[in-house]
């Protein structure tokens, strides 16, 4: 079952049907040519992945335990080398055995970190706050008051209300991330325009696939600013009314780990011929500068405050290592009612470490936990910590 969603599988005719087996079918098994001359056999090439087999085994073990303990629909854990964008571990539980894929529930065959789009919740605040800082709407000293409720009056006399779990008092960018303050993020969003905020989200890679060479990748859902309502900007600021894939969030984290530059995720390292010749080599692939190095470093250090004793990400702290992190707990819409479900949540934890010189990015997502706890700070943080250690 190891890395089954990445490897994929072949059918009875030996044609790739999913994963790398599908995407690189003609590389691994080149189309047949005339074999009359000397009856030569045609050998396929080798595809080397970036996955580390030890990392992969460990995260699958940890994720399987979290899946059972939380009675969740699914658990995803992705591990990336921060400076290159190479994915060292890619796990989605439930998984399957590629040798007997037809014996598994079709749901287990789905590569959900790549194909499923969901509202990320508060983990998205790192993107929002970074965008507001980069656009100049706020600086690190700008303060807002959180009394537990954000209210925006509308021209028709009604109002928009966004609630927090508690009142946080006066908050700046750092405290918004440390305490995961919805009201502060919503108020900060008032300092920029819909168009400029949308442009920043596109620069971070949202609304388009990452182009990882695996089939079925979701582009997520990012509506154009012309379709935003009065509620959209403050709501997107804390991670609702936008849908992302797990892989998109992992890619966005490279901006903070790489001094403002977005890296393309890599899962294939090289292609080697049967004779041992390297036919193609993949490496670090910068996409664009999203933030100034100053803004990227500032947000990374703000994220570190979330792992301090008063922060929401404190349960993910690794002794002796500086960790920059953000938790998320997203409500999921219920198609039957057209409103957010009271029981379906996505809990997550994104960590980058060590803060002073980032080497690893780990993103943990627990979809629809059914246990007594469902906050990312409660159930995703311990998974991150175990993987991080």
Secondary structure, DSSP 8 states (H G I E B T S, - for coil): -TTHHHH-EE-TTS-EEEHHHHHTHHHHS-------GGG------EEEES--HHHHHHHHHHHHHHHHHTT-SEEEEEEEETTT-BEEEEEEES---GGGGGGS-HHHHS-HHHH--B--GGGGHHHHHHHHHHHTS--TT--EEESSEEEEE-TTS-EEEEE-SS--EEE-HHHHHHHT-HHHHHHHHTTS-HHHHHHHHHHTTTTS----SSTT----B---GGG--TTHHHHHHTT-S-BB-HHHHHHHHHHHHTTTEEE--B-EEEEE-TTS-EEEE----EEEE-S-HHHHHHHHHHHHHTTSTTSTTGGG-BTTB-EEEEEEEEEEEETTTTEEEEEEEEEEEEEEE-GGG--EEEEEEEES--SS---IIIIIHHHHHHHH-
